[in-house]
Amino acid sequence: MLNNPFAQVKKGKILVGMSGGVDSSVAAALLVEQGYDVTGGFIKNWSDSKDLWTGECEWRGERRDALRVAARLGIPLLTFDFEEEYRKRVLDRMFAEYREGVTPNPDVLCNEEIKFGLFFETAIKLGFDGIATGHYARVRHDGDKHQLLVAADLAKDQSYFLHRISRESLSRSYFPIGDFLKKDVRRMAEDHDLPVASKPDSQGICFVGKLDFHEFLRLRNAPMPGEIVTQDGKVVGAHDGLDGYTIGQRHGIHVSKDGKAWYVADKNREKNQLIIVPDREDPLLYSKSARVENVHWLNQAPQDGRLDAVIRYHSDRVPSKLVGERLEFEKPVWAMAPGQSAVFYRGEECLGGGFLAEDKLDSVE
């Protein structure tokens, strides 16, 4: 049996974010098993997605599953309609940043603004002692110190998406499945006879679901056609807007020349040109440093500035040094995409992070 993450935590009233999926359902089951006063909380954030089989709004089916799990566990389930705030705080911001030519991460925004923002604030107002979710991460509560740690299952670790949550929400948050492997979570769902035990994992944008993102983007951002060019300025194709592409992208460029695989390497916003290169190892795709904006620290920043940086979800850690806003990489990093998060680690602890700025300095020659 893996370590009990709640052994040193005083039992109290916990509001568990229940999405109708396996992970959050097991998180609720573990808290009930540990003797907490548990209430489930279903968040309705998006009503435009339709279930392909029933034609109804997907959130209704997800809520039904959450209700079935809550009934099985003998706990109440509250429903919170945050759709208006989700559109304002997450989607509007996401579309605006795409229009500016950068690539934001909506799951990072959703955790900061909704799950550990509005949902947490609502829970405290309702008299709960804290919240819990089905994220694969861990939190160490030690007196007044609270640390966000990577999950036991590194293949599923979601600390990258949690690095911007507030210190206050971290101090009252619990991740019951963070000490377990995914296969163990599936087994526990079966052991607890949860009705979602065999349900597939969800994919896609937080709360919106799996979709054709390019089409989703065009719902709000109008096409702005331009040229696709090589590094030397030769026109080789056309695009319908720079917002539909990210640095390092290979698929969806619709350029075929000499049987080569082309990669997005840069964007010239003044000329509305998408710059591509025919080689994954092209120097234009590598950067030796980056400017990081709006850095958020979950605890005190390291005095020596030394840390490991992760510049996209599941990319390798790169030993780095942060001096002011400048992040110096020990070795060049591939496909640094402005707007994405640079997340900082030391050992198993997630320290925080910031957003990669638009200027791309010190490309590898």
Secondary structure as UniProt FT lines:
FT   TURN            5..8
FT   STRAND          13..17
FT   HELIX           22..33
FT   TURN            34..35
FT   STRAND          37..44
FT   TURN            52..54
FT   HELIX           58..73
FT   STRAND          77..81
FT   HELIX           83..86
FT   HELIX           87..91
FT   HELIX           92..99
FT   TURN            100..101
FT   HELIX           106..110
FT   HELIX           111..118
FT   HELIX           119..125
FT   TURN            126..127
FT   STRAND          130..132
FT   STRAND          138..142
FT   TURN            143..144
FT   STRAND          145..149
FT   TURN            154..156
FT   HELIX           159..162
FT   TURN            163..164
FT   HELIX           167..171
FT   STRAND          173..174
FT   TURN            176..179
FT   HELIX           182..191
FT   TURN            192..193
FT   TURN            195..198
FT   TURN            206..208
FT   HELIX           213..218
FT   TURN            219..220
FT   STRAND          226..230
FT   TURN            231..232
FT   STRAND          235..239
FT   HELIX           242..244
FT   TURN            247..248
FT   TURN            251..252
FT   TURN            258..259
FT   STRAND          263..268
FT   TURN            269..272
FT   STRAND          273..277
FT   TURN            280..281
FT   HELIX           283..285
FT   STRAND          286..297
FT   TURN            303..304
FT   STRAND          306..310
FT   TURN            313..314
FT   STRAND          318..323
FT   TURN            324..325
FT   STRAND          326..334
FT   TURN            338..339
FT   STRAND          341..346
FT   TURN            347..348
FT   STRAND          349..356
//
